[in-house]
Amino acid sequence: MCPDGLQLQRLAELAVTGRLQVRVAKEYPFEEIQAACDYVTTGHADGKVIIKLTD
């Protein structure tokens, strides 16, 4: 990967306008980080796995 400010700006614009959508498979609280890692390693995650640091 190479940092590219123009690409990041374009991604930000898409996110703000709602045209960039990220599929979230599951969310886990930080206390369950091992369960989140286990879930990812199964290969069944159909999207991003989010670790919530705070509520």
PDBQT receptor file of N, H, CA, C and O in Angstrom, charges set to zero:
ATOM      1  N   MET A   1       0.834  -1.187   0.000  1.00  0.00    +0.000 N 
ATOM      2  CA  MET A   1       0.000   0.000   0.000  1.00  0.00    +0.000 C 
ATOM      3  C   MET A   1       0.870   1.238   0.000  1.00  0.00    +0.000 C 
ATOM      4  O   MET A   1       1.921   1.283   0.639  1.00  0.00    +0.000 OA
ATOM      5  N   CYS A   2       0.430   2.201  -0.701  1.00  0.00    +0.000 N 
ATOM      6  H   CYS A   2      -0.424   2.164  -1.220  1.00  0.00    +0.000 HD
ATOM      7  CA  CYS A   2       1.088   3.506  -0.728  1.00  0.00    +0.000 C 
ATOM      8  C   CYS A   2       0.064   4.558  -0.313  1.00  0.00    +0.000 C 
ATOM      9  O   CYS A   2      -1.037   4.598  -0.861  1.00  0.00    +0.000 OA
ATOM     10  N   PRO A   3       0.413   5.403   0.645  1.00  0.00    +0.000 N 
ATOM     11  CA  PRO A   3      -0.508   6.457   1.056  1.00  0.00    +0.000 C 
ATOM     12  C   PRO A   3      -0.861   7.342  -0.140  1.00  0.00    +0.000 C 
ATOM     13  O   PRO A   3       0.017   7.748  -0.901  1.00  0.00    +0.000 OA
ATOM     14  N   ASP A   4      -2.139   7.633  -0.297  1.00  0.00    +0.000 N 
ATOM     15  H   ASP A   4      -2.853   7.303   0.321  1.00  0.00    +0.000 HD
ATOM     16  CA  ASP A   4      -2.594   8.458  -1.395  1.00  0.00    +0.000 C 
ATOM     17  C   ASP A   4      -3.710   9.362  -0.897  1.00  0.00    +0.000 C 
ATOM     18  O   ASP A   4      -4.846   8.925  -0.717  1.00  0.00    +0.000 OA
ATOM     19  N   GLY A   5      -3.374  10.617  -0.679  1.00  0.00    +0.000 N 
ATOM     20  H   GLY A   5      -2.451  10.972  -0.825  1.00  0.00    +0.000 HD
ATOM     21  CA  GLY A   5      -4.328  11.580  -0.144  1.00  0.00    +0.000 C 
ATOM     22  C   GLY A   5      -5.550  11.752  -1.012  1.00  0.00    +0.000 C 
ATOM     23  O   GLY A   5      -6.652  11.928  -0.493  1.00  0.00    +0.000 OA
ATOM     24  N   LEU A   6      -5.384  11.707  -2.325  1.00  0.00    +0.000 N 
ATOM     25  H   LEU A   6      -4.489  11.565  -2.746  1.00  0.00    +0.000 HD
ATOM     26  CA  LEU A   6      -6.522  11.874  -3.226  1.00  0.00    +0.000 C 
ATOM     27  C   LEU A   6      -7.500  10.711  -3.109  1.00  0.00    +0.000 C 
ATOM     28  O   LEU A   6      -8.715  10.907  -3.130  1.00  0.00    +0.000 OA
ATOM     29  N   GLN A   7      -6.963   9.499  -2.987  1.00  0.00    +0.000 N 
ATOM     30  H   GLN A   7      -5.976   9.340  -2.970  1.00  0.00    +0.000 HD
ATOM     31  CA  GLN A   7      -7.846   8.345  -2.824  1.00  0.00    +0.000 C 
ATOM     32  C   GLN A   7      -8.599   8.423  -1.491  1.00  0.00    +0.000 C 
ATOM     33  O   GLN A   7      -9.791   8.123  -1.427  1.00  0.00    +0.000 OA
ATOM     34  N   LEU A   8      -7.900   8.826  -0.437  1.00  0.00    +0.000 N 
ATOM     35  H   LEU A   8      -6.932   9.070  -0.489  1.00  0.00    +0.000 HD
ATOM     36  CA  LEU A   8      -8.551   8.947   0.868  1.00  0.00    +0.000 C 
ATOM     37  C   LEU A   8      -9.632  10.021   0.841  1.00  0.00    +0.000 C 
ATOM     38  O   LEU A   8     -10.688   9.860   1.451  1.00  0.00    +0.000 OA
ATOM     39  N   GLN A   9      -9.370  11.103   0.142  1.00  0.00    +0.000 N 
ATOM     40  H   GLN A   9      -8.511  11.235  -0.353  1.00  0.00    +0.000 HD
ATOM     41  CA  GLN A   9     -10.362  12.166   0.024  1.00  0.00    +0.000 C 
ATOM     42  C   GLN A   9     -11.597  11.656  -0.718  1.00  0.00    +0.000 C 
ATOM     43  O   GLN A   9     -12.726  11.940  -0.319  1.00  0.00    +0.000 OA
ATOM     44  N   ARG A  10     -11.386  10.915  -1.781  1.00  0.00    +0.000 N 
ATOM     45  H   ARG A  10     -10.469  10.683  -2.106  1.00  0.00    +0.000 HD
ATOM     46  CA  ARG A  10     -12.499  10.356  -2.555  1.00  0.00    +0.000 C 
ATOM     47  C   ARG A  10     -13.305   9.364  -1.710  1.00  0.00    +0.000 C 
ATOM     48  O   ARG A  10     -14.536   9.371  -1.747  1.00  0.00    +0.000 OA
ATOM     49  N   LEU A  11     -12.614   8.518  -0.953  1.00  0.00    +0.000 N 
ATOM     50  H   LEU A  11     -11.614   8.513  -0.922  1.00  0.00    +0.000 HD
ATOM     51  CA  LEU A  11     -13.312   7.575  -0.075  1.00  0.00    +0.000 C 
ATOM     52  C   LEU A  11     -14.141   8.318   0.973  1.00  0.00    +0.000 C 
ATOM     53  O   LEU A  11     -15.265   7.921   1.279  1.00  0.00    +0.000 OA
ATOM     54  N   ALA A  12     -13.581   9.394   1.519  1.00  0.00    +0.000 N 
ATOM     55  H   ALA A  12     -12.667   9.717   1.270  1.00  0.00    +0.000 HD
ATOM     56  CA  ALA A  12     -14.310  10.190   2.511  1.00  0.00    +0.000 C 
ATOM     57  C   ALA A  12     -15.565  10.793   1.894  1.00  0.00    +0.000 C 
ATOM     58  O   ALA A  12     -16.623  10.796   2.523  1.00  0.00    +0.000 OA
ATOM     59  N   GLU A  13     -15.460  11.301   0.677  1.00  0.00    +0.000 N 
ATOM     60  H   GLU A  13     -14.601  11.299   0.166  1.00  0.00    +0.000 HD
ATOM     61  CA  GLU A  13     -16.620  11.869  -0.006  1.00  0.00    +0.000 C 
ATOM     62  C   GLU A  13     -17.699  10.801  -0.221  1.00  0.00    +0.000 C 
ATOM     63  O   GLU A  13     -18.884  11.059  -0.009  1.00  0.00    +0.000 OA
ATOM     64  N   LEU A  14     -17.289   9.621  -0.636  1.00  0.00    +0.000 N 
ATOM     65  H   LEU A  14     -16.327   9.412  -0.809  1.00  0.00    +0.000 HD
ATOM     66  CA  LEU A  14     -18.245   8.538  -0.848  1.00  0.00    +0.000 C 
ATOM     67  C   LEU A  14     -18.925   8.136   0.460  1.00  0.00    +0.000 C 
ATOM     68  O   LEU A  14     -20.123   7.852   0.475  1.00  0.00    +0.000 OA
ATOM     69  N   ALA A  15     -18.170   8.110   1.550  1.00  0.00    +0.000 N 
ATOM     70  H   ALA A  15     -17.197   8.341   1.537  1.00  0.00    +0.000 HD
ATOM     71  CA  ALA A  15     -18.728   7.744   2.852  1.00  0.00    +0.000 C 
ATOM     72  C   ALA A  15     -19.729   8.792   3.320  1.00  0.00    +0.000 C 
ATOM     73  O   ALA A  15     -20.801   8.451   3.820  1.00  0.00    +0.000 OA
ATOM     74  N   VAL A  16     -19.383  10.062   3.161  1.00  0.00    +0.000 N 
ATOM     75  H   VAL A  16     -18.512  10.339   2.756  1.00  0.00    +0.000 HD
ATOM     76  CA  VAL A  16     -20.266  11.142   3.613  1.00  0.00    +0.000 C 
ATOM     77  C   VAL A  16     -21.571  11.145   2.826  1.00  0.00    +0.000 C 
ATOM     78  O   VAL A  16     -22.634  11.397   3.395  1.00  0.00    +0.000 OA
ATOM     79  N   THR A  17     -21.507  10.871   1.542  1.00  0.00    +0.000 N 
ATOM     80  H   THR A  17     -20.644  10.666   1.080  1.00  0.00    +0.000 HD
ATOM     81  CA  THR A  17     -22.715  10.891   0.717  1.00  0.00    +0.000 C 
ATOM     82  C   THR A  17     -23.505   9.590   0.799  1.00  0.00    +0.000 C 
ATOM     83  O   THR A  17     -24.588   9.486   0.223  1.00  0.00    +0.000 OA
ATOM     84  N   GLY A  18     -22.973   8.599   1.509  1.00  0.00    +0.000 N 
ATOM     85  H   GLY A  18     -22.093   8.683   1.977  1.00  0.00    +0.000 HD
ATOM     86  CA  GLY A  18     -23.676   7.332   1.663  1.00  0.00    +0.000 C 
ATOM     87  C   GLY A  18     -23.497   6.379   0.495  1.00  0.00    +0.000 C 
ATOM     88  O   GLY A  18     -24.169   5.350   0.426  1.00  0.00    +0.000 OA
ATOM     89  N   ARG A  19     -22.606   6.706  -0.417  1.00  0.00    +0.000 N 
ATOM     90  H   ARG A  19     -22.060   7.542  -0.361  1.00  0.00    +0.000 HD
ATOM     91  CA  ARG A  19     -22.382   5.848  -1.584  1.00  0.00    +0.000 C 
ATOM     92  C   ARG A  19     -21.320   4.786  -1.327  1.00  0.00    +0.000 C 
ATOM     93  O   ARG A  19     -21.138   3.879  -2.140  1.00  0.00    +0.000 OA
ATOM     94  N   LEU A  20     -20.622   4.893  -0.207  1.00  0.00    +0.000 N 
ATOM     95  H   LEU A  20     -20.769   5.630   0.453  1.00  0.00    +0.000 HD
ATOM     96  CA  LEU A  20     -19.656   3.871   0.189  1.00  0.00    +0.000 C 
ATOM     97  C   LEU A  20     -20.272   3.108   1.352  1.00  0.00    +0.000 C 
ATOM     98  O   LEU A  20     -20.534   3.675   2.412  1.00  0.00    +0.000 OA
ATOM     99  N   GLN A  21     -20.494   1.845   1.146  1.00  0.00    +0.000 N 
ATOM    100  H   GLN A  21     -20.280   1.385   0.284  1.00  0.00    +0.000 HD
ATOM    101  CA  GLN A  21     -21.106   1.044   2.183  1.00  0.00    +0.000 C 
ATOM    102  C   GLN A  21     -20.164  -0.089   2.559  1.00  0.00    +0.000 C 
ATOM    103  O   GLN A  21     -19.574  -0.743   1.699  1.00  0.00    +0.000 OA
ATOM    104  N   VAL A  22     -20.039  -0.301   3.840  1.00  0.00    +0.000 N 
ATOM    105  H   VAL A  22     -20.519   0.230   4.538  1.00  0.00    +0.000 HD
ATOM    106  CA  VAL A  22     -19.179  -1.354   4.360  1.00  0.00    +0.000 C 
ATOM    107  C   VAL A  22     -20.063  -2.415   4.996  1.00  0.00    +0.000 C 
ATOM    108  O   VAL A  22     -20.903  -2.115   5.845  1.00  0.00    +0.000 OA
ATOM    109  N   ARG A  23     -19.868  -3.631   4.587  1.00  0.00    +0.000 N 
ATOM    110  H   ARG A  23     -19.186  -3.876   3.898  1.00  0.00    +0.000 HD
ATOM    111  CA  ARG A  23     -20.642  -4.739   5.156  1.00  0.00    +0.000 C 
ATOM    112  C   ARG A  23     -19.996  -5.151   6.479  1.00  0.00    +0.000 C 
ATOM    113  O   ARG A  23     -18.810  -5.476   6.528  1.00  0.00    +0.000 OA
ATOM    114  N   VAL A  24     -20.787  -5.133   7.540  1.00  0.00    +0.000 N 
ATOM    115  H   VAL A  24     -21.751  -4.869   7.500  1.00  0.00    +0.000 HD
ATOM    116  CA  VAL A  24     -20.313  -5.530   8.863  1.00  0.00    +0.000 C 
ATOM    117  C   VAL A  24     -20.887  -6.901   9.182  1.00  0.00    +0.000 C 
ATOM    118  O   VAL A  24     -22.104  -7.083   9.214  1.00  0.00    +0.000 OA
ATOM    119  N   ALA A  25     -20.003  -7.863   9.418  1.00  0.00    +0.000 N 
ATOM    120  H   ALA A  25     -19.014  -7.715   9.393  1.00  0.00    +0.000 HD
ATOM    121  CA  ALA A  25     -20.442  -9.224   9.748  1.00  0.00    +0.000 C 
ATOM    122  C   ALA A  25     -20.887  -9.304  11.201  1.00  0.00    +0.000 C 
ATOM    123  O   ALA A  25     -21.977  -9.795  11.496  1.00  0.00    +0.000 OA
ATOM    124  N   LYS A  26     -20.046  -8.825  12.104  1.00  0.00    +0.000 N 
ATOM    125  H   LYS A  26     -19.160  -8.427  11.864  1.00  0.00    +0.000 HD
ATOM    126  CA  LYS A  26     -20.349  -8.881  13.541  1.00  0.00    +0.000 C 
ATOM    127  C   LYS A  26     -19.605  -7.765  14.265  1.00  0.00    +0.000 C 
ATOM    128  O   LYS A  26     -18.597  -7.242  13.789  1.00  0.00    +0.000 OA
ATOM    129  N   GLU A  27     -20.140  -7.423  15.434  1.00  0.00    +0.000 N 
ATOM    130  H   GLU A  27     -20.958  -7.848  15.820  1.00  0.00    +0.000 HD
ATOM    131  CA  GLU A  27     -19.482  -6.485  16.334  1.00  0.00    +0.000 C 
ATOM    132  C   GLU A  27     -19.238  -7.187  17.664  1.00  0.00    +0.000 C 
ATOM    133  O   GLU A  27     -20.086  -7.933  18.153  1.00  0.00    +0.000 OA
ATOM    134  N   TYR A  28     -18.074  -6.939  18.235  1.00  0.00    +0.000 N 
ATOM    135  H   TYR A  28     -17.385  -6.333  17.837  1.00  0.00    +0.000 HD
ATOM    136  CA  TYR A  28     -17.715  -7.533  19.522  1.00  0.00    +0.000 C 
ATOM    137  C   TYR A  28     -17.229  -6.438  20.464  1.00  0.00    +0.000 C 
ATOM    138  O   TYR A  28     -16.561  -5.500  20.030  1.00  0.00    +0.000 OA
ATOM    139  N   PRO A  29     -17.559  -6.551  21.756  1.00  0.00    +0.000 N 
ATOM    140  CA  PRO A  29     -16.942  -5.639  22.721  1.00  0.00    +0.000 C 
ATOM    141  C   PRO A  29     -15.470  -6.032  22.903  1.00  0.00    +0.000 C 
ATOM    142  O   PRO A  29     -15.092  -7.176  22.652  1.00  0.00    +0.000 OA
ATOM    143  N   PHE A  30     -14.667  -5.096  23.330  1.00  0.00    +0.000 N 
ATOM    144  H   PHE A  30     -14.974  -4.166  23.533  1.00  0.00    +0.000 HD
ATOM    145  CA  PHE A  30     -13.235  -5.344  23.483  1.00  0.00    +0.000 C 
ATOM    146  C   PHE A  30     -12.958  -6.558  24.367  1.00  0.00    +0.000 C 
ATOM    147  O   PHE A  30     -11.994  -7.291  24.144  1.00  0.00    +0.000 OA
ATOM    148  N   GLU A  31     -13.806  -6.764  25.369  1.00  0.00    +0.000 N 
ATOM    149  H   GLU A  31     -14.589  -6.168  25.550  1.00  0.00    +0.000 HD
ATOM    150  CA  GLU A  31     -13.609  -7.890  26.285  1.00  0.00    +0.000 C 
ATOM    151  C   GLU A  31     -13.720  -9.248  25.582  1.00  0.00    +0.000 C 
ATOM    152  O   GLU A  31     -13.255 -10.258  26.109  1.00  0.00    +0.000 OA
ATOM    153  N   GLU A  32     -14.324  -9.274  24.415  1.00  0.00    +0.000 N 
ATOM    154  H   GLU A  32     -14.702  -8.453  23.986  1.00  0.00    +0.000 HD
ATOM    155  CA  GLU A  32     -14.495 -10.521  23.675  1.00  0.00    +0.000 C 
ATOM    156  C   GLU A  32     -13.596 -10.570  22.430  1.00  0.00    +0.000 C 
ATOM    157  O   GLU A  32     -13.951 -11.181  21.422  1.00  0.00    +0.000 OA
ATOM    158  N   ILE A  33     -12.454  -9.933  22.512  1.00  0.00    +0.000 N 
ATOM    159  H   ILE A  33     -12.165  -9.436  23.331  1.00  0.00    +0.000 HD
ATOM    160  CA  ILE A  33     -11.565  -9.854  21.356  1.00  0.00    +0.000 C 
ATOM    161  C   ILE A  33     -11.097 -11.239  20.898  1.00  0.00    +0.000 C 
ATOM    162  O   ILE A  33     -10.898 -11.456  19.703  1.00  0.00    +0.000 OA
ATOM    163  N   GLN A  34     -10.921 -12.163  21.818  1.00  0.00    +0.000 N 
ATOM    164  H   GLN A  34     -11.082 -11.987  22.790  1.00  0.00    +0.000 HD
ATOM    165  CA  GLN A  34     -10.506 -13.513  21.420  1.00  0.00    +0.000 C 
ATOM    166  C   GLN A  34     -11.595 -14.196  20.598  1.00  0.00    +0.000 C 
ATOM    167  O   GLN A  34     -11.302 -14.877  19.615  1.00  0.00    +0.000 OA
ATOM    168  N   ALA A  35     -12.843 -14.014  20.999  1.00  0.00    +0.000 N 
ATOM    169  H   ALA A  35     -13.081 -13.460  21.797  1.00  0.00    +0.000 HD
ATOM    170  CA  ALA A  35     -13.954 -14.587  20.236  1.00  0.00    +0.000 C 
ATOM    171  C   ALA A  35     -14.014 -13.979  18.837  1.00  0.00    +0.000 C 
ATOM    172  O   ALA A  35     -14.304 -14.678  17.866  1.00  0.00    +0.000 OA
ATOM    173  N   ALA A  36     -13.743 -12.694  18.736  1.00  0.00    +0.000 N 
ATOM    174  H   ALA A  36     -13.507 -12.126  19.525  1.00  0.00    +0.000 HD
ATOM    175  CA  ALA A  36     -13.730 -12.034  17.427  1.00  0.00    +0.000 C 
ATOM    176  C   ALA A  36     -12.624 -12.605  16.548  1.00  0.00    +0.000 C 
ATOM    177  O   ALA A  36     -12.840 -12.876  15.367  1.00  0.00    +0.000 OA
ATOM    178  N   CYS A  37     -11.452 -12.785  17.122  1.00  0.00    +0.000 N 
ATOM    179  H   CYS A  37     -11.277 -12.564  18.082  1.00  0.00    +0.000 HD
ATOM    180  CA  CYS A  37     -10.332 -13.360  16.361  1.00  0.00    +0.000 C 
ATOM    181  C   CYS A  37     -10.655 -14.785  15.932  1.00  0.00    +0.000 C 
ATOM    182  O   CYS A  37     -10.349 -15.183  14.808  1.00  0.00    +0.000 OA
ATOM    183  N   ASP A  38     -11.267 -15.547  16.819  1.00  0.00    +0.000 N 
ATOM    184  H   ASP A  38     -11.516 -15.224  17.732  1.00  0.00    +0.000 HD
ATOM    185  CA  ASP A  38     -11.653 -16.921  16.485  1.00  0.00    +0.000 C 
ATOM    186  C   ASP A  38     -12.657 -16.926  15.334  1.00  0.00    +0.000 C 
ATOM    187  O   ASP A  38     -12.566 -17.757  14.430  1.00  0.00    +0.000 OA
ATOM    188  N   TYR A  39     -13.605 -16.004  15.368  1.00  0.00    +0.000 N 
ATOM    189  H   TYR A  39     -13.679 -15.329  16.102  1.00  0.00    +0.000 HD
ATOM    190  CA  TYR A  39     -14.618 -15.919  14.313  1.00  0.00    +0.000 C 
ATOM    191  C   TYR A  39     -13.960 -15.606  12.966  1.00  0.00    +0.000 C 
ATOM    192  O   TYR A  39     -14.306 -16.211  11.951  1.00  0.00    +0.000 OA
ATOM    193  N   VAL A  40     -13.026 -14.677  12.954  1.00  0.00    +0.000 N 
ATOM    194  H   VAL A  40     -12.744 -14.185  13.778  1.00  0.00    +0.000 HD
ATOM    195  CA  VAL A  40     -12.348 -14.308  11.711  1.00  0.00    +0.000 C 
ATOM    196  C   VAL A  40     -11.574 -15.488  11.141  1.00  0.00    +0.000 C 
ATOM    197  O   VAL A  40     -11.565 -15.700   9.928  1.00  0.00    +0.000 OA
ATOM    198  N   THR A  41     -10.932 -16.249  12.001  1.00  0.00    +0.000 N 
ATOM    199  H   THR A  41     -10.939 -16.077  12.986  1.00  0.00    +0.000 HD
ATOM    200  CA  THR A  41     -10.104 -17.359  11.512  1.00  0.00    +0.000 C 
ATOM    201  C   THR A  41     -10.938 -18.519  10.961  1.00  0.00    +0.000 C 
ATOM    202  O   THR A  41     -10.402 -19.389  10.275  1.00  0.00    +0.000 OA
ATOM    203  N   THR A  42     -12.246 -18.540  11.255  1.00  0.00    +0.000 N 
ATOM    204  H   THR A  42     -12.682 -17.833  11.812  1.00  0.00    +0.000 HD
ATOM    205  CA  THR A  42     -13.089 -19.602  10.694  1.00  0.00    +0.000 C 
ATOM    206  C   THR A  42     -13.279 -19.426   9.201  1.00  0.00    +0.000 C 
ATOM    207  O   THR A  42     -13.594 -20.386   8.499  1.00  0.00    +0.000 OA
ATOM    208  N   GLY A  43     -13.090 -18.201   8.704  1.00  0.00    +0.000 N 
ATOM    209  H   GLY A  43     -12.834 -17.421   9.275  1.00  0.00    +0.000 HD
ATOM    210  CA  GLY A  43     -13.297 -17.934   7.291  1.00  0.00    +0.000 C 
ATOM    211  C   GLY A  43     -14.747 -17.714   6.921  1.00  0.00    +0.000 C 
ATOM    212  O   GLY A  43     -15.073 -17.627   5.737  1.00  0.00    +0.000 OA
ATOM    213  N   HIS A  44     -15.636 -17.620   7.919  1.00  0.00    +0.000 N 
ATOM    214  H   HIS A  44     -15.370 -17.690   8.881  1.00  0.00    +0.000 HD
ATOM    215  CA  HIS A  44     -17.062 -17.457   7.651  1.00  0.00    +0.000 C 
ATOM    216  C   HIS A  44     -17.526 -16.008   7.760  1.00  0.00    +0.000 C 
ATOM    217  O   HIS A  44     -18.712 -15.729   7.580  1.00  0.00    +0.000 OA
ATOM    218  N   ALA A  45     -16.623 -15.091   8.050  1.00  0.00    +0.000 N 
ATOM    219  H   ALA A  45     -15.660 -15.317   8.196  1.00  0.00    +0.000 HD
ATOM    220  CA  ALA A  45     -17.006 -13.689   8.186  1.00  0.00    +0.000 C 
ATOM    221  C   ALA A  45     -17.358 -13.136   6.807  1.00  0.00    +0.000 C 
ATOM    222  O   ALA A  45     -16.517 -13.101   5.909  1.00  0.00    +0.000 OA
ATOM    223  N   ASP A  46     -18.599 -12.707   6.650  1.00  0.00    +0.000 N 
ATOM    224  H   ASP A  46     -19.282 -12.735   7.379  1.00  0.00    +0.000 HD
ATOM    225  CA  ASP A  46     -19.055 -12.124   5.397  1.00  0.00    +0.000 C 
ATOM    226  C   ASP A  46     -19.127 -10.610   5.563  1.00  0.00    +0.000 C 
ATOM    227  O   ASP A  46     -20.205 -10.018   5.512  1.00  0.00    +0.000 OA
ATOM    228  N   GLY A  47     -17.985 -10.004   5.761  1.00  0.00    +0.000 N 
ATOM    229  H   GLY A  47     -17.109 -10.484   5.803  1.00  0.00    +0.000 HD
ATOM    230  CA  GLY A  47     -17.900  -8.577   6.002  1.00  0.00    +0.000 C 
ATOM    231  C   GLY A  47     -16.854  -8.301   7.062  1.00  0.00    +0.000 C 
ATOM    232  O   GLY A  47     -16.091  -9.185   7.451  1.00  0.00    +0.000 OA
ATOM    233  N   LYS A  48     -16.831  -7.076   7.518  1.00  0.00    +0.000 N 
ATOM    234  H   LYS A  48     -17.451  -6.358   7.202  1.00  0.00    +0.000 HD
ATOM    235  CA  LYS A  48     -15.844  -6.658   8.507  1.00  0.00    +0.000 C 
ATOM    236  C   LYS A  48     -16.284  -7.063   9.910  1.00  0.00    +0.000 C 
ATOM    237  O   LYS A  48     -17.475  -7.127  10.214  1.00  0.00    +0.000 OA
ATOM    238  N   VAL A  49     -15.299  -7.332  10.750  1.00  0.00    +0.000 N 
ATOM    239  H   VAL A  49     -14.332  -7.281  10.503  1.00  0.00    +0.000 HD
ATOM    240  CA  VAL A  49     -15.555  -7.634  12.160  1.00  0.00    +0.000 C 
ATOM    241  C   VAL A  49     -15.085  -6.426  12.953  1.00  0.00    +0.000 C 
ATOM    242  O   VAL A  49     -13.927  -6.018  12.859  1.00  0.00    +0.000 OA
ATOM    243  N   ILE A  50     -15.986  -5.863  13.727  1.00  0.00    +0.000 N 
ATOM    244  H   ILE A  50     -16.926  -6.194  13.803  1.00  0.00    +0.000 HD
ATOM    245  CA  ILE A  50     -15.735  -4.629  14.455  1.00  0.00    +0.000 C 
ATOM    246  C   ILE A  50     -15.461  -4.955  15.917  1.00  0.00    +0.000 C 
ATOM    247  O   ILE A  50     -16.192  -5.730  16.535  1.00  0.00    +0.000 OA
ATOM    248  N   ILE A  51     -14.408  -4.362  16.464  1.00  0.00    +0.000 N 
ATOM    249  H   ILE A  51     -13.815  -3.733  15.962  1.00  0.00    +0.000 HD
ATOM    250  CA  ILE A  51     -14.105  -4.448  17.890  1.00  0.00    +0.000 C 
ATOM    251  C   ILE A  51     -14.448  -3.089  18.501  1.00  0.00    +0.000 C 
ATOM    252  O   ILE A  51     -13.825  -2.075  18.182  1.00  0.00    +0.000 OA
ATOM    253  N   LYS A  52     -15.435  -3.086  19.371  1.00  0.00    +0.000 N 
ATOM    254  H   LYS A  52     -15.941  -3.909  19.630  1.00  0.00    +0.000 HD
ATOM    255  CA  LYS A  52     -15.865  -1.830  19.998  1.00  0.00    +0.000 C 
ATOM    256  C   LYS A  52     -15.039  -1.583  21.253  1.00  0.00    +0.000 C 
ATOM    257  O   LYS A  52     -15.034  -2.399  22.174  1.00  0.00    +0.000 OA
ATOM    258  N   LEU A  53     -14.348  -0.460  21.282  1.00  0.00    +0.000 N 
ATOM    259  H   LEU A  53     -14.352   0.204  20.534  1.00  0.00    +0.000 HD
ATOM    260  CA  LEU A  53     -13.518  -0.124  22.423  1.00  0.00    +0.000 C 
ATOM    261  C   LEU A  53     -14.345   0.474  23.555  1.00  0.00    +0.000 C 
ATOM    262  O   LEU A  53     -13.994   0.316  24.724  1.00  0.00    +0.000 OA
ATOM    263  N   THR A  54     -15.433   1.156  23.224  1.00  0.00    +0.000 N 
ATOM    264  H   THR A  54     -15.718   1.285  22.275  1.00  0.00    +0.000 HD
ATOM    265  CA  THR A  54     -16.327   1.742  24.229  1.00  0.00    +0.000 C 
ATOM    266  C   THR A  54     -17.762   1.538  23.778  1.00  0.00    +0.000 C 
ATOM    267  O   THR A  54     -18.024   1.259  22.608  1.00  0.00    +0.000 OA
ATOM    268  N   ASP A  55     -18.687   1.679  24.716  1.00  0.00    +0.000 N 
ATOM    269  H   ASP A  55     -18.474   1.906  25.667  1.00  0.00    +0.000 HD
ATOM    270  CA  ASP A  55     -20.119   1.583  24.356  1.00  0.00    +0.000 C 
ATOM    271  C   ASP A  55     -20.636   2.909  23.898  1.00  0.00    +0.000 C 
ATOM    272  O   ASP A  55     -21.812   3.029  23.555  1.00  0.00    +0.000 OA
TER     273      ASP A  55
